Amino acid sequence: MFDVARVPFSYHGSWMSISIPSGKTELFFRNHHFKSHDLFTLQTLVDGNLVTPVIKASASALVLETGAGCVEICFEGPDSVRLRGQGGGVLRLACKRNHAYGNGPGMAVFNFRRAYRRYQFESLRGSLALKGAYASEAEDLDNLAEIKGDGVLKNVEQGMQAIIISPDAAGVWELAIDEFWSSWRRPVRKAFDACMAAAAEAFETFRQRLPAVSPALASAQALAAYIDWSCTVNPTGLIKRPTLFMSKNWMDNVWSWDQCFNAMALASGHPQLALDQMLTEVDHQDDFGSYPDAFNDLEIHYNFSKPPVHGLAFSEILARLPAPPSREVMESMVVSLGKQADWWMTYRVMQSVPGDPASGVGGRASSLDGLPYYLHGNDSGWDNSTMFARGVPLVAPDLSALLVVQMDVLARWSAELGWAEAAAAWAQRAEALFATLMRELWCEDHFVARLAHDGTAVESMSLIPWLPLVLGERLPETVRGCLRRGIERHLTEWGLATERVDSPDYSEDGYWRGPIWAPSTFLAVTGLERSGHGDLAAVIADRFCKLCAKSGFAENYNAITGAPLRDPAYTWTASVFLLLAGRKA
């Protein structure tokens, strides 16, 4: 059971969900094309009066209990929602005026222009009435706003449209809602109970293939599995393969490092879905080698990037897959990851510029030559981290460390593919980048960032400078010990604060300036394990899993109280829980 004010009710592959959106009190039918759209409310009426139902949600059914009866809701598949009412109550599905019209006995269509889809309503039992059918251009508010701008709605009486479904003589009604784009074809309908049973079986099959967890974490594992299962959408538009969104609350996008954590969690039980999470980035890699910052079915942008965790992630995926991927997939991934590393080392590095004695133009030399930099906190994934308080371009230690990891695995995979020349080149580049990282960014007992233009050292109390521990045994033992001690200073009762709690810049709800996050936790645990500090890794993993069991799978958490923050149902949090809980079982 879960709370639909936090976790949307949805289905694997579907672009639809039902939830109580943030800041609202009513239950909404929603879709997630381009962004989240609150399409219409689900209102229960008894004897003509609006009744606030008791809502109970599980993976297979959403039940609205009114006292006089109930409404049951389930998915018949990714594109169809089924509803059944018993006990004589009426259901009203209400929205602002749109392009709506009847298209047959007991049938109606709503065309939500701004939500990019149409919805076919079909009464399967009882009677359906459409209130406020399309009459004129002035009543189609979505289209009116599209043509004249949202401001025009201020001068229009918006009114409401509604589908009203009433029971038959036995006090029962049934309704089907199908999502479609241009043309509707009536699907073969199953009985309602068969739909509910099929949904339960589909989820349970998905859950059982995930890593086992200890009995104490079984309930949390079921919710984590549901979030990952229900946030998967089928290929549509720019989404070329089954893909996990971060959430079906409001973070309904693909971000290029977020997908890596989902892929790792899926690898052992759902290998193809795991590979799809990596390959969906490859689908949109640009000609320069950059992965997009974010995309959905209708929009893609490269205004920012995300940190190159992809080589580390793919190595973890390969270690978890039940069987090696095909040579075709391996070649595609190795080539793509190589292009990504080249992009960082070509378009995001400081380079010396030779002078021209003939013209008197001076050159520019820098000891930071060959070290990559970030141009924004978003590029690091740590959007507002204090590490960026002094400005950009910023040469950051985590960036070089992740690229060394990526070059190391590219060298190994290239050798396994028989690409000896490429393997040697990657190995040489990894050695050179590692040497420069240690020479320029290691300062006595910790790493620093540096402003790329003048080399000024940037100190911060962020967790980021300690994460080069992912380099593992590449680092001298003394360096590993220093990084462990730095990580320990971020540890609270619930896990690793992204900004030390004694920092003057610490903020309880400061996004990357304090709260506990899943990806930073996973990278720290992985680095500690690779560096021979499995004892501390186990402590951090245990605390994070207890945090998730207590507070659900939020985007991030208050580092002191463990309270959930921001989006309350986030897939990479669920996925990191599955990874860390699975290692303990």
Protein Blocks (a to p, Z undefined) as FASTA:
>chain_A
ZZfklmccddehiabdcdddehiabdcdddfehiacdfbdcdddeehiacdddddddfkb
ccddehjaccddddfbjkbccdddehhiacdddddddddddebehiacdddfknopacdd
ddfedjdddehiafbfklmmmlmmmmnojklmmmpcfbjcdddddddfkopacddddddf
kbccddddddfklmmmmmmmmmmmmmmmpccddfklmmmmmmmmmmmmmmpccdehjllb
dcddfbfklmcccdfklmmmmmmmmmmmmmmlmmmmmmmmmmmocfkopacfbdcfkbcc
fkbccddfklmmmmmmmmmpmbdcdfklmmmmmmmmmmmmmmmmmmmcccdddddfknop
acdddfkgoiacdfbfklnopmmacklmnopcdddfklmmmmmmmmmmmmmmmmmnopak
lmmmmmmmmmmmmmmmmmmmgghjaccdddfklopacddfbfklmmmmmnmmmpcfklmm
mmmmmmmmmpcfkbccfbdfkbfkbcfklojnopacfklmmmmmmmmmmnopamlmmmmm
mmmmmmmmmnopafbdcfklopaehjfbdfklmmmmmmmmmmmZZ
